[in-house]
Amino acid sequence: MRGDMEPRLQQFVRTVLLLHVCWLWSGQCLSVRFTNQQSLYVINGQNLILQAQIELLDGEHVAKVTWDHAAETSGKTSTIAEFPRKVSDGRMTLEQQGTTLKITDYRAADAGVYMVTVIDRTGQRRSAQRTVQEYLAVHQVSVMVNVSHSVLHCKEAWGTEPIFTWLHEKVVVTEKVGHVSADGTSLHVSGTFCGHFTCVVSNRLGHSSAAYNAEACESTNRSTTAVIVFLLLILTLVAAALVFILWRRHRRRYNRRERLREPFEEPLVDESRRHRRRPPVPRDVRRERQKRRMDRLAESTRSAIWVQLRPAPDASVLLENGDVTVLKYRRRPLLRISKRFATVSGLKENRDAA
């Protein structure tokens, strides 16, 4: 019930106000207006829609609605549409009994002042107008500085509905750095006036920026970097110490296992070592061993004779001890000669030997 009474009450109040206006204007009870009186910005290629609101008394009707356009460049005024039944351009249409003008594919020439005129049956005429402009991208941004007051001003040559953003060292300005004015065009630096400041101006078509470089700020990260390097060094040393301790433990356990190994395992180890290739024995050592061997042979020989080879230039005497002479000839083995085998291998007995 209450919901039904509110619209009726609003209609009654509107009628009373309209009658009061009509009385003040000597019976002229017609009005037209735009909801928003501010300039309308339209991007090229989009649609322009202008909607007027007409207020009449109950029972009154609109006889004619006319739309006029005053060009921004030339200032020439022309009628572009009428209701009913008149449109000057195929891109324009009238809707809602002429109160709404729609222009498709907006162009720069469509900018200017649009005026709507409403005429009722009694001939009363009322008009309203609104300015339409082209939506421009932001261009030619610049930064001005007032060093004495530590204030930066951002200016842009042209652009529609600009939005200002301030950056310090590529980060959005915080209260620690300074505060931005209400319109965003000025930055009041509260901290140290140093570093790289950037003003970014943007709108629906893009953005543009300008920068100001003050004196370089003292690096606050040096101490942080030093602390980080120190901590990394400590961690490296600790890791190296842990690795060394683990290696020592492993080595001790291995040595302990070697000491506790059973005796029967030793031959297996020797057997495995037996297949290893022994290093060559030096020639001097071999000769010394052969000489010792022949000394033992001479001592064990009780009866022997003095023998000699047939003349040979490459024969060499290895041992000459008493009644025994050992010769080496053409890499033949060492020989022990006795009376019984005096004539073996081409050797002849030396009759002068004792």
C-alpha positions in Angstrom: 0.0 0.0 0.0 2.8 2.3 0.9 4.7 1.5 -2.2 1.7 2.5 -4.3 1.3 5.8 -2.6 4.9 7.0 -3.1 4.7 7.3 -7.0 1.3 9.0 -6.7 2.7 11.4 -4.2 5.7 12.1 -6.4 3.5 12.7 -9.4 1.3 15.1 -7.3 4.3 17.1 -6.1 5.7 17.3 -9.7 2.3 18.6 -10.9 2.1 21.2 -8.2 5.6 22.4 -8.9 5.0 22.5 -12.7 1.8 24.5 -12.1 3.7 26.9 -9.9 6.3 27.3 -12.7 3.5 27.8 -15.2 2.0 30.5 -13.0 5.3 32.3 -12.7 5.9 32.2 -16.4 2.4 33.4 -17.3 0.9 30.1 -18.2 4.0 28.7 -20.1 3.9 25.0 -18.9 6.6 23.4 -21.0 10.3 22.6 -20.1 13.2 20.7 -21.7 16.7 19.9 -20.3 19.6 17.6 -20.4 20.3 15.4 -17.5 24.1 16.3 -17.5 25.0 19.8 -18.5 28.7 19.1 -18.7 30.5 18.6 -22.0 30.2 15.2 -23.6 33.4 13.6 -25.0 33.1 11.0 -27.7 35.9 8.8 -29.2 36.1 8.7 -33.0 34.3 5.8 -34.5 31.9 5.3 -31.5 28.2 6.4 -31.2 27.0 9.8 -30.0 23.8 9.7 -28.0 22.1 12.8 -26.8 18.9 12.4 -24.7 16.7 15.3 -23.6 14.0 15.3 -20.9 10.7 17.0 -21.7 8.2 17.8 -19.0 4.5 18.6 -19.8 1.3 18.8 -17.9 -1.1 16.0 -18.2 -3.0 16.1 -21.4 -0.3 18.2 -23.2 1.6 16.9 -26.3 4.7 17.8 -28.2 4.0 19.1 -31.6 7.6 19.4 -33.0 11.2 18.6 -31.9 14.1 20.2 -33.7 17.9 19.4 -33.3 20.4 22.0 -34.4 24.2 21.7 -34.6 26.7 24.5 -34.3 30.0 23.3 -35.7 33.1 23.8 -33.5 35.4 24.6 -36.3 33.3 26.9 -38.5 30.7 28.0 -36.0 28.0 27.5 -38.6 24.6 26.4 -37.3 22.3 24.0 -39.2 19.3 21.9 -38.5 20.3 18.3 -38.6 17.0 16.5 -37.5 13.4 17.2 -36.9 10.6 15.2 -35.4 8.6 14.0 -37.1 10.1 12.8 -40.4 13.2 14.7 -41.1 16.9 13.6 -40.8 19.7 15.3 -42.7 22.2 12.5 -42.5 21.9 8.7 -42.8 24.1 8.4 -39.7 21.5 10.2 -37.5 18.3 8.7 -36.1 15.7 10.1 -33.7 14.1 7.9 -31.0 11.5 8.3 -28.3 9.5 10.8 -30.1 12.4 13.0 -31.0 13.9 13.3 -27.5 16.9 11.1 -28.3 19.4 11.9 -31.0 21.8 9.1 -32.1 24.8 9.6 -34.4 26.8 6.5 -35.5 30.5 6.5 -36.4 31.3 9.8 -34.7 33.8 12.1 -36.5 35.8 15.1 -35.6 33.4 17.3 -37.7 30.5 16.3 -35.4 32.0 18.2 -32.5 30.2 21.4 -31.4 27.1 22.6 -29.6 23.9 20.6 -30.0 20.6 22.4 -29.2 17.2 20.7 -28.9 14.0 22.8 -29.4 10.6 21.6 -28.3 7.3 23.1 -29.5 3.9 22.1 -28.0 0.5 22.5 -29.6 0.0 26.0 -28.3 3.2 27.2 -29.9 5.2 27.4 -26.8 9.0 26.9 -27.4 11.6 25.7 -25.1 15.3 24.9 -25.8 18.4 23.2 -24.2 21.9 22.7 -25.4 24.9 20.6 -24.7 28.5 20.7 -25.9 30.1 17.7 -27.6 33.8 17.4 -28.1 36.2 14.8 -29.5 37.9 12.5 -26.9 41.7 13.2 -27.3 44.6 11.1 -26.2 47.2 12.5 -23.8 50.3 14.1 -25.5 53.4 16.1 -24.6 53.6 15.5 -20.8 56.2 17.6 -19.0 57.4 18.0 -15.4 58.3 21.3 -13.8 60.2 21.5 -10.5 60.3 24.0 -7.7 63.5 22.9 -5.9 63.2 25.5 -3.1 59.8 24.1 -2.1 60.4 20.5 -3.1 57.4 20.5 -5.4 57.0 18.8 -8.8 54.2 19.9 -11.2 53.0 17.7 -14.1 51.6 19.4 -17.2 50.1 17.9 -20.3 49.6 19.8 -23.6 46.2 18.2 -24.4 44.2 15.2 -23.5 40.7 14.4 -22.3 39.9 13.3 -18.7 43.6 12.9 -17.7 44.5 10.8 -14.7 47.8 11.6 -13.0 50.0 9.0 -11.3 53.4 9.7 -9.6 56.2 7.2 -9.3 59.4 7.4 -7.4 62.1 4.9 -8.4 59.5 3.1 -10.6 57.2 2.6 -7.5 54.0 4.4 -6.7 54.6 7.3 -4.4 53.8 6.6 -0.7 53.4 9.0 2.2 57.0 8.4 3.1 58.1 10.1 -0.1 55.5 12.8 -0.3 51.8 13.6 -0.9 49.9 14.3 -4.1 47.5 17.2 -4.6 43.8 16.7 -5.0 43.9 17.0 -8.8 47.0 14.8 -9.0 49.1 17.4 -10.9 51.5 18.3 -8.1 53.7 16.2 -5.8 55.0 17.7 -2.6 58.1 15.8 -1.6 58.3 15.4 2.2 61.4 13.2 2.4 64.8 13.7 0.8 64.5 15.3 -2.6 66.5 12.8 -4.6 66.1 10.0 -7.0 64.0 9.4 -10.2 60.5 10.9 -10.3 58.0 10.0 -13.0 54.6 11.5 -13.9 52.3 9.2 -15.8 49.2 10.7 -17.4 46.6 8.3 -18.8 43.0 8.2 -20.1 40.9 5.8 -22.1 43.1 6.1 -25.2 46.5 5.4 -23.6 49.1 7.0 -21.4 52.1 9.3 -21.6 54.9 10.1 -19.1 57.7 12.5 -18.2 60.5 12.1 -15.7 62.7 14.3 -13.6 66.1 13.1 -12.3 67.2 14.6 -9.0 70.5 13.8 -7.2 71.1 10.1 -6.7 69.9 8.9 -3.3 72.3 7.3 -0.9 72.0 3.6 -1.3 70.3 2.1 1.7 70.8 -1.3 0.3 74.6 -1.4 0.9 74.2 -2.4 4.5 71.6 -5.0 3.5 73.8 -6.4 0.8 76.8 -6.6 3.2 74.6 -8.5 5.8 73.4 -10.9 3.1 76.9 -11.6 1.9 78.1 -12.1 5.5 75.3 -14.5 6.2 76.0 -16.5 3.0 79.7 -16.7 4.0 78.7 -18.0 7.4 76.3 -20.6 5.9 79.1 -21.7 3.5 81.5 -22.2 6.3 79.0 -24.1 8.4 78.2 -26.3 5.4 81.9 -27.0 4.8 82.3 -27.9 8.5 79.4 -30.3 8.4 80.8 -32.0 5.3 84.2 -32.3 6.9 82.7 -33.8 10.1 80.7 -36.4 8.1 83.7 -37.3 6.1 85.8 -37.8 9.3 83.1 -40.1 10.8 82.9 -42.1 7.6 86.7 -42.5 7.5 86.8 -43.6 11.2 84.1 -46.2 10.6 86.0 -47.5 7.5 89.3 -47.8 9.4 87.5 -49.5 12.3 86.1 -52.1 9.9 89.5 -52.7 8.5 91.1 -53.3 11.9 88.3 -55.7 12.9 88.4 -57.7 9.7 88.8 -61.5 10.3 92.2 -63.3 9.6 90.7 -65.6 6.9 89.9 -62.6 4.8 93.6 -61.7 4.4 94.5 -64.5 1.9 91.6 -63.4 -0.3 93.1 -59.9 -0.4 96.6 -61.3 -1.2 95.0 -63.5 -3.9 93.5 -60.4 -5.5 96.7 -58.6 -5.3 98.5 -61.5 -7.0 97.0 -60.6 -10.3 98.3 -57.1 -10.2 101.2 -56.3 -12.5 104.4 -55.9 -10.5 106.6 -53.0 -11.4 109.8 -53.9 -13.4 113.0 -54.6 -11.5 115.9 -52.4 -12.3 118.8 -53.9 -14.2 121.4 -53.2 -11.5 119.1 -55.1 -9.0 118.8 -58.0 -11.3 122.5 -58.2 -11.8 123.1 -58.1 -8.1 120.6 -60.9 -7.5 122.3 -63.0 -10.2 125.7 -62.4 -8.7 124.5 -63.5 -5.3 122.9 -66.6 -6.8 126.1 -67.6 -8.6 128.1 -67.0 -5.3 125.9 -69.5 -3.6 126.3 -71.8 -6.6 130.1 -71.6 -6.5 130.2 -72.4 -2.8 128.0 -75.5 -3.3 130.3 -76.8 -6.1 133.2 -78.7 -4.6 134.7 -80.3 -7.8 134.9 -78.1 -10.8 137.2 -77.4 -13.7 138.4 -74.2 -15.4 136.5 -73.8 -18.7 136.3 -71.3 -21.4 134.2 -70.6 -24.5 135.3 -70.8 -28.0 136.5 -67.4 -29.2 133.6 -65.1 -29.2 133.8 -61.3 -29.0 130.5 -60.7 -27.3 131.2 -63.2 -24.5 131.3 -61.7 -21.0 132.4 -63.0 -17.6 129.8 -62.7 -15.0 131.6 -64.6 -12.2 135.1 -65.9 -11.6 135.5 -67.6 -8.3 138.2 -70.3 -7.9 137.6 -73.3 -10.0 134.3 -72.0 -11.5 133.8 -69.5 -14.2 130.3 -68.3 -15.3 129.9 -66.8 -18.8 127.1 -65.2 -20.6 126.9 -65.7 -24.4 124.1 -64.8 -26.8 121.6 -64.5 -23.9 122.0 -68.2 -23.0 121.3 -69.2 -19.4 124.1 -69.2 -16.9 126.0 -72.5 -16.9 127.7 -74.6 -14.2 130.4 -76.8 -15.7 131.9 -79.8 -13.9 134.4 -82.5 -15.0 131.7 -84.8 -16.2 130.3 -82.3 -18.7 133.5 -80.6 -19.8 132.7 -80.8 -23.5 128.9 -79.7 -23.3 127.7 -76.8 -25.4 130.9 -76.3 -27.3 133.0 -75.6 -24.3 136.4 -77.2 -24.0 138.4 -78.1 -20.9 141.2 -76.0 -19.9 143.9 -78.5 -19.0 145.9 -75.9 -17.1 143.1 -75.4 -14.6 143.7 -76.9 -11.2 
